[in-house]
Amino acid sequence: MVFLSIYLKEMDNYFKKNLCCVECEGKLEFKDDCIKCLDCSSEFKIKNDIPLMFSSQDCSNNLMKEYIECYEKIAKDDLNDSVTEIETLNERYKDLKNFIGNTKDKAILDIGSSQGLFLKTMEGQKVAFDISLNYLREAKKINLLAVGGLAEALPFKSETFDIVICSDILEHVLAPEKVIKEVYKTLKSDGSFIIEVPFEEDLLKYKIYEGKYKFTHLRNFNDKTLFKLLDDNNFRIVRKKYSMYKASLSLPIIRRLLNALPIKSFKKPIFVQLEAKKKNL
Ligand SMILES: [Zn+2]
């Protein structure tokens, strides 16, 4: 039996029941050190008992390789010295948790979960999904189901989740449209898609990461672009909430300076939270 030496039996069963091939959606066979698709023969690695569902196509694409490497580096740096201050994180988690509401007995997927700190605060059957193995190892330590892969190619069967969360993700990913399409597939017909993104953000502030990280925030969102992205992909927005938090950047000196500013006096939302549902409902 796979996983049982370290992983809980529950996790083993979960993966066998809910994962599918990212290349062809085929049925998977679980071996000791890898996962194999019975339909197209694609192979996926298992590292530290975490299924890494990257397709061979993605792994041979140079841009994607660089992207994955960049986020492993960001994860490593973040785990050493948190990118966002813990008070800001806690405030944001509380706010997002309130926005989502009751999740008891719900199947939840957090895309770009990082080390699972937000999921940890939620009830339900929770899956931490991230591009970074460094983050997922931490998520596993707090007993979350951890799966690696790309948001643009989710390795879950159709209509698996009641709630899919993309918090601070859509501004990072290479292909947001693809992510939305994948969410549509994995979400149950009456499920909720929860999005949180920076609102009308000035991307120039990420210039300070030039040379350090190749990829940071790739785009900003406003009401119009968010509506279009969802509408074009068969989602309708059912709730929306704007939030203001103090900005945070990884350089402590800049962080302190920004936090000293009376940001609320600018009267401009910094984040927006959305709940979207499939249009047929
Ligand atoms: Zn396959």
Residues whose N, C-alpha, C, O or C-beta is under 5 A from the ligand:
A	BS01	ZN	C21 E23 C24 E25 G26 C37 D39 C40 S41 S42
